[in-house]
């Protein structure tokens, strides 16, 4: 994702950004938790804010400067906003849109009967907002803030706005997705010191209007696509849930062993190089090596022996195997009879084959009669492959199955792999492999399966595919 200050709007095909000078008037649809906090905090930045809801009680509370929820400092800010003539509230959404420049949409998105997202409130709000938009001659911006599946803003809300209002996206109005990251109990403080400000916008003018709104609390918002911004909100919350479950499983395991779980996690959290960092948090291939697979199995075994259930940790291996199976399926779908592998060890710069996930892929393909040709910068025919077998006797069936013939798959140069193969799987990120893969996919149209994200901008050809991008 890029920050808005460095984003090249012209290259991206957006219209030129227009300068914003006066404080924008804002309407906030939905006066629940996010809407009420947004109304109060935006007014504190000097914006005129109109809160809108179908619940008359919430409208009355906001109009009177009272907080409809229990949240630190919210009532004080609302009261100040009303006293300063910056906060008002209404049940008339169309009129609120007509009288403002920007509309923040914070309506409910409950779970549908099938477990998905219920769009009823979004659709109803869009129809009414469109009625207000139809009366306007000025450019208006609609900012979705609800938790919604990627694509909802552009495929559910935007078509209704265009159809009902008769206005055109990009000409008469702009659309954005701006997820909130407010923690209940400290939401007001989070508004003024956000962990990040994410803006997915349809055009530069829309992005600039939002940048001006958030400038007092974040001078460098992150600009991205609407769909990415939508998914970021879901991913953030799922990650938080993952952290809660992980810590709780550590607690159950530690207690069963007579260990202080808080002491363990106090030490764990001091590691900001690996544990609490971006490391390992980019989609790629399965984990492998001499540590991770073995330790996951060991922890699961300790828990089982103690009668402790750790469903998340116990299923890490299942998730990891699915990534391996994905690579097998992708290779199979190329219909190649000879598959080339660039990178054999579990990570670059080592000759360690212990539980290298690509070995499981190779073993599966060999069972189907597919020929294999391999290159790895650190592995040659002289590498002591057999010496690694004893260590992984019960953990790496791929290495055990292939040990006798693995040397026969090796070639001296990666170019030879590309020349001999009907399809390539690249498991290590290095410039030489990247160039070979790009040439193979774009020039020879040889299918390339990239499991490490070799390129920031992937080759524009159907011959290239990433495992998670």
C-alpha positions, 0 to 999 in steps of 0.5 A, spaced: 500 500 500 502 507 498 501 513 502 497 518 499 503 523 498 507 519 494 501 516 490 501 517 482 494 519 481 495 521 473 499 514 472 493 510 476 488 514 471 485 518 476 482 525 475 487 531 478 486 532 485 482 539 487 485 543 493 480 543 499 480 549 503 474 550 507 472 545 512 467 540 509 460 539 512 459 531 514 453 527 515 454 521 519 449 515 517 448 510 523 449 513 530 451 506 533 458 506 536 462 508 530 457 513 528 457 516 535 464 517 536 465 519 529 460 525 529 463 527 536 470 527 534 469 530 527 466 536 530 472 537 535 476 538 528 471 544 526 467 540 521 459 541 521 457 534 522 449 532 522 448 525 525 443 521 522 439 515 524 432 511 524 432 511 531 429 517 534 432 516 541 439 516 538 437 522 534 435 525 540 441 524 544 446 526 539 441 533 538 442 534 545 449 533 546 448 526 550 452 520 548 448 514 546 453 509 549 458 509 555 465 511 552 470 515 555 470 523 553 464 522 548 459 525 552 463 531 553 465 532 546 458 531 543 456 537 548 461 541 546 459 540 539 452 542 540 454 548 544 458 550 538 453 549 533 457 544 530 453 538 531 446 536 529 442 530 528 436 528 524 432 522 521 432 525 514 437 522 511 436 525 504 436 532 507 442 531 510 446 528 504 443 534 500 446 539 506 453 536 506 459 535 502 461 528 505 457 522 508 460 517 512 456 510 512 456 507 518 450 503 518 449 495 521 452 489 517 449 484 521 450 476 519 445 474 514 442 467 515 447 463 511 453 466 515 454 472 510 453 479 510 446 482 510 446 488 506 439 490 507 441 497 511 446 498 506 441 498 500 436 502 504 441 507 506 444 508 499 437 509 496 435 514 501 442 517 500 441 517 492 435 521 493 439 527 496 444 526 491 439 527 486 437 534 488 445 536 488 449 540 483 455 540 487 460 534 488 459 529 493 463 524 497 460 517 500 465 514 505 463 507 507 465 505 514 462 498 515 465 491 515 463 488 509 466 483 504 471 486 499 467 488 493 461 491 497 462 498 496 462 498 488 457 492 487 452 494 492 452 501 494 455 504 488 450 502 483 444 504 487 447 511 488 447 511 480 441 508 478 436 512 483 440 519 483 441 519 475 448 521 477 455 519 475 460 516 479 467 520 478 463 526 475 458 528 480 460 524 486 466 520 489 466 513 493 471 511 498 472 506 503 475 508 510 475 502 515 475 505 522 480 502 528 477 504 534 477 500 540 471 500 545 473 504 551 478 508 548 475 510 542 476 517 542 483 517 544 484 512 538 481 517 533 486 522 535 492 517 535 490 512 530 494 506 528 493 507 521 488 511 516 486 507 510 483 510 504 480 506 498 478 511 493 475 512 486 478 518 484 484 523 487 478 528 488 475 524 493 482 521 496 484 529 497 477 531 501 478 525 506 486 527 506 484 534 508 479 531 514 484 527 517 490 531 516 489 534 523 490 527 526 494 523 521 498 527 516 500 521 512 494 516 510 495 510 506 492 510 499 490 503 496 484 500 492 477 500 495 477 492 495 484 492 499 481 497 504 475 493 505 479 486 506 484 490 511 478 491 516 476 484 516 483 481 516 485 486 522 479 483 526 481 476 524 488 477 526 486 480 533 481 474 534 487 469 532 492 473 537 486 472 543 486 465 541 493 463 541 494 467 547 489 463 551 491 456 548 498 458 551 495 459 557 491 452 557 498 449 555 502 453 560 497 451 566 497 444 564 505 444 565 505 448 571 508 454 568 506 461 569 503 463 562 503 471 563 511 470 564 512 466 558 508 471 554 511 477 557 518 474 554 514 473 548 512 480 547 519 483 548 521 480 541 519 485 536 524 482 531 520 476 529 514 475 534 511 482 534 513 484 527 511 483 519 516 477 519 512 471 517 506 475 515 506 475 508 503 470 504 507 465 501 509 457 501 508 453 507 513 453 513 518 447 513 525 446 516 528 443 522 524 447 527 517 449 526 514 443 523 517 439 529 515 444 535 508 444 532 507 437 533 511 437 540 506 442 543 500 438 540 503 432 543 504 435 550 497 438 550 494 431 548 498 428 553 496 433 558 488 432 556 488 439 554 485 441 547 489 446 543 485 446 536 488 452 533 495 450 534 493 443 533 491 445 526 497 449 524 499 442 520 493 442 517 493 449 514 500 448 512 499 442 508 493 445 504 498 450 502 502 444 499 496 441 496 495 448 493 502 448 489 500 440 487 494 442 484 497 448 481 502 444 478 497 438 476 493 443 472 498 445 468 498 438 465 506 439 464 509 432 464 516 435 466 516 440 472 522 444 474 523 446 481 527 453 482 529 452 490 529 445 494 532 447 501 526 450 505 529 457 505 535 460 501 542 460 503 542 453 506 542 446 504 537 444 509 532 439 506 529 437 513 521 438 512 522 442 506 515 443 503 517 443 496 519 435 497 512 433 499 510 437 492 515 433 488 513 426 491 506 427 490 508 429 482 512 423 482 507 419 484 503 421 478 509 419 473 511 427 472 518 428 471 522 433 475 528 437 474 531 441 480 536 447 481 538 450 488 544 454 489 546 451 495 545 444 493 549 439 489 550 432 487 555 432 493 550 435 498 550 429 504 542 428 503 542 421 507 545 424 513 539 428 514 534 422 513 535 420 520 533 427 523 526 427 519 524 419 519 517 421 522 516 428 520 518 428 512 515 423 508 517 427 502 525 427 503 524 419 505 521 418 499 525 422 494 532 421 498 534 415 493 533 419 486 534 426 489 541 427 486 538 425 479 533 431 479 539 436 480 542 440 474 548 445 474 544 451 472 537 454 473 537 456 465 537 448 464 531 447 468 527 452 464 529 449 458 527 442 460 521 443 463 514 444 461 512 448 467 516 451 473 515 452 480 519 457 484 520 457 491 526 461 493 526 469 492 533 471 488 534 476 482 536 470 478 530 466 479 526 472 478 529 473 471 528 466 469 521 466 471 519 472 468 522 470 461 519 463 461 512 466 463 512 472 458 517 469 452 516 462 452 509 462 455 511 456 460 507 456 466 510 459 472 508 457 479 511 463 484 510 461 491 514 466 494 512 473 491 518 474 486 515 480 483 512 487 486 508 487 480 507 480 477 508 479 470 502 481 466 501 474 462 496 468 464 502 463 464 504 466 471 500 465 477 502 466 484 500 461 490 496 467 494 496 473 489 
